[in-house]
Amino acid sequence: MSRTRRVFGKDFKAKVVLEALREKETLEVLAKKYELLPTQISIWKAEAIKNISAVFNQEKAVAKKEEIPIEKLFARIGQLTLENDFLKKKLS
């Protein structure tokens, strides 16, 4: 009889770890609730605590990537204004 490994997504792991960090329930209760071993939850929790600072570094990196130069934004506004005026003239 072959056993297949269960694969857990990052959202599921995050949900379980957040509940473990809140410490409202014991690891045993969480393990029964999510059908896991308490040691697995402990491993995920330790990994999350170890890498928690990476969350804040990524946030700054994402914010820098999404910045669009103001000149491009003003150019786009101007283009849309011209198109809007043109369409208003065509409709009337």
C-alpha positions in Angstrom: 0.0 0.0 0.0 1.5 3.3 -1.1 1.1 6.5 1.0 1.0 9.8 -0.7 2.4 12.9 0.9 0.0 15.7 1.6 1.1 19.1 0.2 0.0 22.2 2.0 -0.2 25.6 0.4 1.3 28.8 1.9 -2.1 30.2 2.7 -3.0 27.1 4.8 0.3 27.1 6.5 0.0 30.8 7.3 -3.5 30.3 8.8 -2.3 27.5 11.0 0.8 29.4 12.1 -1.2 32.5 13.0 -3.5 30.5 15.2 -0.5 28.8 16.8 1.1 32.2 17.4 -2.1 33.6 19.0 -1.9 30.7 21.5 -5.6 30.6 22.2 -5.5 26.9 21.7 -2.8 24.3 22.4 -0.8 22.7 19.6 -2.6 19.4 20.2 -6.0 21.0 19.7 -4.8 22.8 16.5 -3.3 19.5 15.3 -6.7 17.7 15.7 -8.5 20.6 14.1 -6.3 20.7 11.0 -5.5 17.0 11.0 -1.7 17.6 11.4 0.9 16.5 13.8 1.8 18.9 16.6 5.5 18.7 15.6 4.6 19.9 12.1 2.9 22.9 13.5 5.9 23.6 15.7 8.2 23.4 12.7 6.1 25.8 10.7 5.8 28.2 13.6 9.6 28.2 14.2 10.2 28.8 10.5 7.8 31.7 10.5 9.4 33.3 13.5 12.8 32.8 12.0 11.8 34.5 8.7 9.5 37.2 10.0 11.8 40.0 9.2 11.7 39.1 5.5 8.1 40.2 5.4 9.0 43.7 6.1 11.9 43.7 3.6 9.6 42.4 0.8 7.0 45.1 1.5 9.5 47.9 0.9 10.8 46.2 -2.3 7.3 45.8 -3.6 6.5 49.4 -2.9 9.6 50.5 -4.8 8.7 48.4 -7.8 5.2 49.8 -8.1 6.3 53.4 -8.2 5.5 55.1 -11.6 7.3 58.3 -12.5 5.1 61.3 -12.2 5.9 62.5 -15.7 4.4 59.3 -17.1 1.3 59.8 -15.0 0.8 63.4 -16.2 1.4 62.3 -19.8 -1.3 59.6 -19.4 -3.7 62.1 -17.9 -3.1 64.5 -20.8 -3.7 61.8 -23.3 -6.9 60.7 -21.7 -8.1 64.3 -21.5 -7.5 64.8 -25.2 -9.3 61.5 -26.0 -12.2 62.5 -23.8 -12.6 65.9 -25.4 -12.4 64.4 -28.9 -15.2 61.9 -28.1 -17.3 64.6 -26.5 -17.1 66.6 -29.8 -17.9 63.6 -31.9 -21.0 62.9 -29.8 -22.4 66.4 -30.0 
